[in-house]
Amino acid sequence: QVQLVESGGGLVQAGGSLRLSCTASGSIFSISSMGWYRQAPGKQRELVATVETGGSTNYADSVKGRFTFSRDNAKNTMFLQMNSLKPEDTAVYYCNAALRTAWLQPITDYWGQGTRVTVSL
């Protein structure tokens, strides 16, 4: 069983900052990719930032220069530092990890429970 547990959401004024964290635990053999997605009210879930193990980070155009993805491989933890927040960043943020639970097992997507970020004017 694999769990992704998020923390760090909340209410912040426009221009402020928040840092999200997500820790993966359980039966993890290897992680192929990790990332953050978000879903605003009435909209589809969209990619915020994602990185494949050993690869570069991809950011949505709307967050480039403001958000920074990082990870602590030893702790299976990822972070999303969000600066210069805008009201349009308001959404529920989900972390994602594509991983194998054992050798030769298929890569499977796992999701966090979501953490709400609200940016006020």
N, C-alpha and C positions, 0 to 999 in steps of 0.2 A: 504494500500500500504506500502510495506517495502522496504527500500533502504539500501544498504551497500556502504559506501563511503570510499575509500582507499586513503592513502597518504604515502609519504616517499620514493618512489623509486628514482632511479637516477644512475649516473655513479660513480664508485668507483674503486680504484686500488686494485689489489689482496692483501689480508691481511687486508684490511680495514673493516669498519663496516657501517651498515645501520640499521635504525629502521623503520619498517612499522607499520602503524596504520590503523584500520578499525572500523568505527562506524556504528552501525545498528540503524535505526530510523524508525518511523512509527507505525503501529498497531502491537505491539509485546505483546503477552500474556505470553509466556514462551519460553525459548531457550533450546533446547535439547543438541546441540553440536555446537562448533565453531571451525574453523580451517583455515589453510593456505594451498594452493595448488600452483603449478607452472607449467608452460608450456614453455619449451625451443623450439627454432625453429626446426621444423621438428619432434618433439616428442609429445607424448601424455601427457596430464595433469597428474601430479603425486602429491601424498600427501606429504606435508612438515611436518606439525604438526597439530594434532587435539586433542580436549579434549571434553569429555561429561561433562555436568554440574554435579559437585560433583565427577567426576572421575579424573583419572590421565591423563597426557599428553602423547601422542604417537608421536614419531618423526621418520622420515625416517632415515635409517642408515647413509645415506650420509651427514646428517646435525647434527647428535648427537654430543654433546659436543661443537658445534659452534653456533647453533641457540637456542633461548629461547622464548617460547610462554608464554604470560601472558594476563590477561584480567582484566578489571575493570567492574564488574557486574553492578554496580550502573549506569554506563554510557553506558552500552551495547557496550563497546569498547574492541577490542583485539589488541594485539601488537605482532610483531615478531622482536626480537632483533637478528640481524645477524652479527656475528663476524667472523674474519679470513676468509673472503670471498675468493672464488676461481673463476677462469674463468668459471668453469662448473656450477656455481650457476647462471649464466646469464639466465634470463627467465622473462616471465611476471608472476607476482605473483597475485593470486586471493584469497580473503578471502571468507569464506563460513559460513553460519549460517543455521542450521536446527531448525526450530521454528514453534510454533503455533501462529496464529494471534488472536485466541479466544478460549475459552474453548470448547472442543470437536471437534475443527477443526483438520484436519490431520496435521502431521508434514511435512513441506515443505522446500525444499532447496532454499536458496537465495544466490546470488553471487555478489561480488563487480565487478567493471568495469575493474579491473586489473591495476597493476602498474608495469612499466618496471624496472628491475634491470639489469644493465650491469657492469660486473666486467672485468677490463682490466688487462693485464699483467704488 
